[in-house]
Amino acid sequence: MKQIAYAIATQEKEREELDKVLSIKDISERERGLLLFLKEAAKSYPGWLIIYDNVKSFSDIKEFYPHDSSVWGEGSVII
């Protein structure tokens, strides 16, 4: 997810926000911040596509699965 966030953060303001999130020491807080960043950024890219490869169990990606279009915007997921 970190690599996706860097790819999405193309503007200076977005990079600063992402760097701030990634500097959080607490791992669970950092992951929560990263997920919030991705949710907001995804709305700016209608028709986005996320591909999850080598998923053995849905529970492995459940937290990061974009299931609500009002939160993530319109896009598609391939597992």
C-alpha positions as CSV (number, residue, x, y, z in Angstrom):
1,M,0.0,0.0,0.0
2,K,2.9,2.3,0.7
3,Q,4.1,2.0,-2.9
4,I,0.6,2.8,-4.2
5,A,0.4,5.8,-2.0
6,Y,3.8,7.1,-3.4
7,A,2.6,6.6,-6.9
8,I,-0.6,8.5,-6.2
9,A,1.1,11.4,-4.4
10,T,2.2,13.4,-7.4
11,Q,1.8,16.9,-5.9
12,E,4.0,18.5,-3.3
13,K,1.2,18.8,-0.8
14,E,0.3,15.1,-1.2
15,R,3.9,14.1,-0.7
16,E,4.2,16.1,2.4
17,E,1.0,14.6,3.8
18,L,2.2,11.1,2.9
19,D,5.6,11.7,4.5
20,K,3.9,12.9,7.7
21,V,1.8,9.7,7.8
22,L,4.8,7.5,7.2
23,S,6.8,9.2,10.0
24,I,4.3,8.0,12.6
25,K,6.1,5.6,15.0
26,D,3.2,3.4,16.0
27,I,2.7,0.8,13.3
28,S,-1.1,0.5,13.7
29,E,-1.5,4.3,13.6
30,R,0.7,4.5,10.6
31,E,-1.3,1.8,8.7
32,R,-4.5,3.6,9.6
33,G,-3.2,6.9,8.4
34,L,-1.9,5.3,5.2
35,L,-5.3,3.7,4.6
36,L,-7.1,7.1,5.1
37,F,-4.6,8.7,2.7
38,L,-5.3,6.1,0.0
39,K,-9.1,6.4,0.5
40,E,-9.0,10.2,-0.1
41,A,-6.5,10.0,-3.0
42,A,-8.5,7.2,-4.8
43,K,-11.5,9.5,-5.2
44,S,-9.3,11.7,-7.4
45,Y,-8.8,8.9,-9.9
46,P,-12.1,7.6,-11.2
47,G,-11.8,4.2,-12.8
48,W,-8.9,3.2,-10.6
49,L,-7.9,-0.5,-10.5
50,I,-6.2,-2.4,-7.7
51,I,-4.8,-5.9,-8.3
52,Y,-4.1,-8.1,-5.3
53,D,-1.8,-11.0,-6.3
54,N,-1.0,-14.1,-4.3
55,V,-3.9,-13.6,-1.9
56,K,-4.3,-16.9,0.1
57,S,-7.2,-15.7,2.2
58,F,-9.5,-12.7,1.9
59,S,-8.9,-12.0,5.6
60,D,-5.3,-11.0,4.5
61,I,-6.6,-8.0,2.6
62,K,-10.0,-7.4,4.2
63,E,-8.8,-4.2,5.9
64,F,-7.5,-2.8,2.6
65,Y,-10.3,-4.0,0.3
66,P,-12.2,-1.0,-1.1
67,H,-15.8,-2.1,-0.6
68,D,-17.5,1.3,-0.2
69,S,-17.6,3.5,-3.3
70,S,-18.8,6.5,-1.3
71,V,-15.4,6.3,0.6
72,W,-13.1,5.1,-2.2
73,G,-14.7,6.5,-5.3
74,E,-15.5,4.4,-8.4
75,G,-13.0,1.7,-9.3
76,S,-12.4,-2.0,-9.7
77,V,-10.5,-4.7,-7.8
78,I,-9.0,-7.9,-9.1
79,I,-8.0,-10.7,-6.7
